[in-house]
């Protein structure tokens, strides 16, 4: 059940009420049928439906065409509600493409498992006798999924990321994909690398087939060349390999994914970084085990979901769940009521102008 306060906030973002008033004529079209629905309204409707539990299948990479001006309007409406935790999203300006992210259990667990592999090795380096490497490793942080901006107003929220504490840009970025998102992995890598002016050193994509078992990993890095006295920055894919075959078996288990310590920082923000050696290695066998365990965890959760039994004194017994009674959220403030009234008046005006049969 959705939080009443969350629904109230989402209603404020809606351009019109979800359903027509009770006084409407039975034959009158609903507002959604009589108004041209913008891309922003479709996004708001999708988010509302997800929060309210009205979406049976939540796409992990939900896409819609959105102009640059529409995206500006979308961000303005969301920034006005900064006190609420909104979903992660991406915007590709050149493609005029908006994406709403909704990660599933396998997706999230794979991200967490990868971060664990990295942080464990960083801890080992911190304890090593190479003091320069140890000091640098101590400054590396897992940065999670911060919103990143590009020069042309693109917006992205990576699945995972790492950076040294002195770095102004994310050094290592992770993206985990299924089916439709795979088509955008290369564009995402380019957005991260070019958008950071080459300060992002590595973008790693782990691709999991949605229908089958095949799984692969791809790596992109910045590539700099000189042409006519100018420095040209491009994105280059430097590695790609399958670590799980279509039949679910491990392949290329001995192959190694290498991330240098200096990849977590950059020359601009981290003076002396060229003197830092060493790094971390992740084998394809480790990636295989990570994904296998994530999928097994997801299956166990699905089998367990809905059960109200608990193991008590060695026996399985039924539970009765008792929730804490909490007061309802505070009523909407005066400014909220004014916004609702303005929306209602605007809706009534548009309805009267466009359809004389619709009586508010």
QUIDA-V917771 format. One record per backbone hydrogen bond with DSSP energy under -1.0 kcal/mol. NH is the residue of the N-H (numbers start at 0). CO is the residue of the C=O. E is the energy in kcal/mol with one decimal. If there is no record, write none. Layout:
nh = [NH | NH]
co = [CO | CO]
e = [E | E]
This chain:
nh = [6 | 7 | 8 | 9 | 10 | 11 | 12 | 23 | 27 | 32 | 33 | 34 | 41 | 42 | 43 | 44 | 45 | 46 | 47 | 48 | 49 | 50 | 51 | 53 | 61 | 63 | 65 | 70 | 71 | 72 | 73 | 74 | 75 | 76 | 77 | 78 | 79 | 80 | 81 | 83 | 85 | 89 | 90 | 91 | 96 | 97 | 98 | 99 | 100 | 101 | 107 | 108 | 109 | 110 | 111 | 112 | 113 | 114 | 115 | 116 | 117 | 118 | 119 | 120 | 121 | 122 | 123 | 124 | 125 | 126 | 127 | 130 | 133 | 134 | 135 | 136 | 137 | 138 | 139 | 140 | 142 | 147 | 149 | 152 | 154 | 155 | 159 | 161 | 162 | 163 | 164 | 166 | 170 | 171 | 172 | 173 | 174 | 176 | 180 | 183 | 184 | 187 | 188 | 189 | 190 | 191 | 192 | 193 | 194 | 195 | 196 | 197 | 198 | 200 | 201 | 202 | 203 | 204 | 205 | 206 | 207 | 208 | 214 | 215 | 216 | 217 | 218 | 219 | 220 | 222 | 224 | 226 | 229 | 231 | 233 | 235 | 237 | 238 | 240 | 242 | 243 | 244 | 247 | 250 | 254 | 256 | 258 | 260 | 262 | 263 | 264 | 269 | 272 | 274 | 275 | 279 | 281 | 283 | 284 | 286 | 287 | 288 | 289 | 290 | 291 | 292 | 293 | 294 | 295 | 296 | 297 | 298 | 299 | 300 | 301 | 302 | 303 | 304 | 306 | 309 | 311 | 314 | 316 | 318 | 336 | 337 | 338 | 339 | 340 | 341 | 342 | 343 | 344 | 345 | 346 | 347 | 348 | 349 | 350 | 351 | 352 | 353 | 354 | 357]
co = [2 | 3 | 4 | 5 | 6 | 7 | 8 | 20 | 24 | 29 | 29 | 30 | 37 | 38 | 39 | 40 | 41 | 42 | 43 | 44 | 45 | 46 | 47 | 48 | 99 | 97 | 95 | 66 | 67 | 68 | 69 | 70 | 71 | 72 | 73 | 74 | 75 | 77 | 78 | 80 | 83 | 98 | 154 | 96 | 91 | 63 | 89 | 61 | 87 | 59 | 103 | 104 | 105 | 106 | 107 | 108 | 109 | 110 | 111 | 112 | 113 | 114 | 115 | 116 | 117 | 118 | 119 | 120 | 121 | 122 | 124 | 128 | 129 | 130 | 131 | 132 | 133 | 135 | 136 | 162 | 160 | 155 | 153 | 149 | 90 | 147 | 173 | 171 | 140 | 263 | 138 | 163 | 161 | 161 | 201 | 159 | 203 | 205 | 177 | 180 | 181 | 183 | 184 | 185 | 186 | 187 | 188 | 189 | 190 | 191 | 193 | 192 | 195 | 170 | 170 | 219 | 172 | 217 | 174 | 215 | 176 | 213 | 243 | 206 | 240 | 204 | 238 | 202 | 235 | 233 | 231 | 229 | 226 | 224 | 222 | 220 | 218 | 218 | 216 | 214 | 214 | 248 | 244 | 242 | 251 | 281 | 279 | 277 | 259 | 260 | 261 | 265 | 269 | 271 | 272 | 258 | 256 | 254 | 252 | 282 | 283 | 284 | 285 | 286 | 287 | 288 | 289 | 290 | 291 | 292 | 293 | 294 | 295 | 296 | 297 | 298 | 299 | 300 | 303 | 316 | 314 | 311 | 309 | 307 | 332 | 333 | 334 | 335 | 336 | 337 | 338 | 339 | 340 | 341 | 342 | 343 | 344 | 345 | 346 | 347 | 348 | 349 | 350 | 354]
e = [-2.2 | -2.3 | -2.1 | -2.4 | -2.5 | -1.6 | -1.0 | -1.7 | -1.9 | -1.3 | -1.7 | -2.3 | -1.7 | -2.0 | -2.5 | -2.5 | -2.2 | -2.5 | -2.7 | -2.5 | -2.0 | -2.7 | -2.4 | -3.3 | -2.1 | -2.1 | -2.4 | -2.2 | -2.0 | -2.0 | -2.5 | -2.6 | -2.2 | -1.9 | -1.9 | -3.0 | -1.1 | -1.6 | -1.1 | -1.8 | -1.1 | -2.4 | -3.0 | -2.8 | -1.9 | -3.0 | -2.7 | -3.0 | -2.5 | -1.4 | -2.6 | -2.8 | -2.2 | -1.9 | -2.4 | -2.4 | -2.2 | -2.3 | -1.8 | -2.0 | -2.0 | -2.7 | -2.2 | -1.3 | -2.2 | -2.0 | -1.5 | -2.1 | -2.0 | -1.1 | -1.5 | -1.4 | -2.8 | -2.7 | -1.9 | -2.7 | -1.8 | -1.1 | -1.5 | -2.6 | -2.3 | -3.2 | -2.0 | -1.7 | -1.4 | -2.2 | -1.7 | -2.5 | -2.1 | -2.7 | -2.3 | -1.6 | -1.8 | -2.1 | -2.4 | -3.0 | -2.6 | -2.9 | -2.0 | -1.7 | -1.2 | -2.7 | -2.6 | -2.1 | -2.5 | -2.6 | -2.5 | -2.6 | -1.8 | -1.0 | -1.6 | -2.8 | -1.2 | -1.4 | -2.0 | -2.2 | -3.2 | -3.0 | -2.8 | -2.6 | -2.8 | -2.4 | -2.0 | -2.2 | -2.6 | -2.6 | -2.4 | -2.5 | -2.6 | -2.8 | -2.1 | -2.7 | -2.2 | -3.9 | -2.6 | -2.8 | -2.2 | -1.3 | -2.1 | -2.2 | -1.7 | -2.8 | -2.1 | -1.6 | -1.8 | -2.9 | -2.5 | -2.4 | -1.3 | -1.7 | -1.2 | -2.2 | -1.5 | -1.7 | -1.7 | -2.8 | -2.6 | -2.3 | -1.4 | -1.8 | -2.4 | -2.3 | -2.4 | -2.3 | -2.5 | -2.5 | -1.8 | -2.4 | -2.2 | -2.3 | -2.0 | -2.2 | -2.2 | -2.2 | -2.1 | -2.1 | -2.0 | -2.1 | -2.1 | -2.6 | -3.2 | -1.8 | -3.0 | -2.4 | -2.2 | -2.0 | -1.9 | -2.4 | -2.4 | -2.3 | -2.4 | -2.7 | -2.5 | -2.2 | -2.6 | -2.6 | -2.1 | -2.4 | -2.6 | -2.4 | -2.1 | -2.0 | -2.4 | -1.1]
